[in-house]
Amino acid sequence: MRISMLLFDGFTQLDLTGPYEVLARMPETEIALVAKSLEPVRSDTGLRVVPTHTFADAPEHDVLFVPGGPGVNEAMLDDDVLAFVRRPARHVTSVCTGSLVLGAAGLLQSYGATTHWNSVEFLPQLRALPVDARVVVDRDRITGAGVSSGIDFALKLVAELRGEEAAKAIQLAIEYDPHPPFDAGSPKTAPPEIVEAVRRAAAPMIERRRKAVERAAARLPHSK
């Protein structure tokens, strides 16, 4: 099983490393970390990840995976990124706002999809069908919601690829048995003042994203 995981400046590291931890435990699996160059790629919080391949030498893959993060704003408009994302794959996948990159590449038209709660509003502009779920499977498209859903997403992908028993074994091996200390992981359950504070802090980046989505949507081919 060959998996390509996209890297771009400003990605969110847990979007990548959560799924990586799960998927790398599948037997007979090769994972390529693919970026424009082999220079370390900086996450939105400063963690640097070294790619294993460039777009030019990346191997063919069975699974494409795209993380999210503030850098999505630029990635959606990067022709080199979009060309790589459009390469053939048996499964096209993302976590968090990585789905916006898939949408900008024209890969979510008429597909159900999810993303981070603070960017769900942008999915329809990219012709995706928003679904209120932590992980959404629609044919060969699998998308996860915000950051921490990456492990849930990856376990679901393992179940699709290798069966539920394999996914359960990995879940146990990494002791994935979450019990959050607070019931504030969703805008549905977090106190309104917390939701508002998080929205306010993200507002400048979201406004930049709004403009990037408008440009990306305008570049999509007209529907027949």
N, C-alpha and C positions, 0 to 999 in steps of 0.2 A: 504494500500500500504506500503510494507516494503522495505526500502532502506538502504543498507549498504554502508558507505563511508569509504574508506581505509585511514588510517593514517600511515605514516612512517617518520623517521627522515629526515629532509631536504626537506619536501614538501613545496610548495608555498601556503601560507595561502589563498590568494584570489581565487586560483583554487578551494579551498574547501568552503570558506565562501560565495563566490558569489552564487554558486549553492545552498548551504544550505539555504540561505536567501529566495530563491525562492521556493525550494522544501518543506521546512518546513511549508509553507503557504497553501499547499494543504490539504483539509480536510481529516480526516481519514488516516493520513500518520504517520508512525513511522520511525524515522531515527536512525540508529545505527552507532556510530563512532568507528571503529574497528581497533585495533592495536595488536601487540604482547603481550603487557601487559597493565595494567591500569595506568602505569606511564605517566605523561604528555609528549606529543610528541612535539618536537621543530621544528618549521618551519625554512625555510632558512633565515628568517630575525629575528628570535628570539622569535616569538610569540609561546606560549605553549598552546596546546589544550589537554584537558583531555578526553581520550577515554571513551566510555560507555560500551564497550565489548572487550574481547580478541578473538583471533582466536578460542580458545577452547570453549568459551561459546556464540559465536555470533549466533543469530537466523537465520533461513532460510530467504532469501530475494527474492523480486521480481526484484529489481534493484540493480546492482553493480555499484559503482562509484569509479573511481581512479583519484586523482589529479596528477599534475606533480610537477616538481621542481628538483633541483640538486640531491636530494636524490634518484631520479629514477635510477641513475647509480648503486647504491647498491641494490635497490629494484628489479631490473630486474634479479638479480642473487641470490636472497634470496628464498630458497626453500619453506619456510613457507609462505612468501608473495604470491608466485606463486600458492601454493596449495589453499590458501584462494580465490584468484582471479578466480580460475577454478571452484569454486562451482557453481551449477546451478543457473541461473537467467533468467527471462523473457527478461530483457534488460541489456546489458553489455555496460557500458559507461565510458567516461573519458573526461578530459579537459587538454589541453596543453600536456606536455610530459607523462602524464598518459597513453596515447595510446601506448607508448613504453613498458610499463609494461604489457598491454594487449597483445601486440605482442610477448613479451618474454614468455608469458604463452600459446602461440599458439592460441590465440583467434581472431586474425585478418587475418588469412590466407585467401586470396582471397576476403577480405572485403575492400571496400573503407573506407579511414580514413584520418583524419588530425591531426596536432599537431602544436607546436610552429614553427614559420617560420625558426628558427635557428636549428631545428632538423628534418625537413621534409626528409632530405637525408637518414635518418636511417630507415624509414618505409619499403622500399623495402627489406632490409636485413632481416626484421622480417615478410616478405611475405605479407605485407599489400599493398594496392593500394592507393598511395597518391592522394588526391583530394584537389584542391586549393579552399577551401571554409571555411567560419567561423564556420559552423556547418555541419557535414556530417551524414546523416542517411542512413545506408545500412542494411536493414532488422532489426534485433534486436540489431545492433551495432550503437551507437550514440557517436560521438566524436566531441569535440570542439577544436578550434585552441588555440592560446596563451592566457594566464592568463585572460585577461578582457573578453574573449569570454564566460566565464563561465556562465554569466547571460543569454546571448543569448541561450547557450546550454540548460540551465535549463528551460527556457520558452518553447523551442521547445519540451523538454521532457514532460513538463506538458501538452502541446497540444496533444502529442501522447497518454498520459495516460488518460487525463480528457477532452480533447477537447479545441478548440481555445478560446472559451469564458472564460474558467477558466484561461487560460494563459494570456489573455488580462486583466482580472481583477487583477491578481497578478502584472502584469507589471504596471498598474495604481497605485495600492496600494503602490508600492515601488518607484513610480515616476521615472521609468526607461525611461528617455528621453535624451539620451546622446548627448551633443554637445561639442566635445573635443576642447580645446583652440588652438590646433595645428593639422595640417594634417600630422602627423608624426607617426601614429600608425601602419604602415606597411612598409616593405622594398620597396614596390612599390611607396610609396608616400614620405617617409622620405628623406631628403637630403643625397646624397651618402656618404658624410663625416660622417654623424651621423650613418648611417648603418655600415660603416667600424669601427667606434669607438666602437659600441655595439658588433660587431663581435669580435673585438680585445680583449675587456674586458672579453668576455665569452670564448675565445679560450682555455685556460687551462682546463676548465670544459668540454668543448665540446670534447677535445681530450681524456679525461678520459671516456666520454660517448661513443666515437667511439670504444674504447677497450672493454667497457662493452657490447655494442651491438654485437660486433663480437663474444664475448663469449656466449651471450644469443642466438644468431642466430645458433651457432654451436651446441647448446643443443636441438634445435627443431627437432622433428622427421622428417625423410626423407619423402618427398612427395611420394604418391603412383603413 
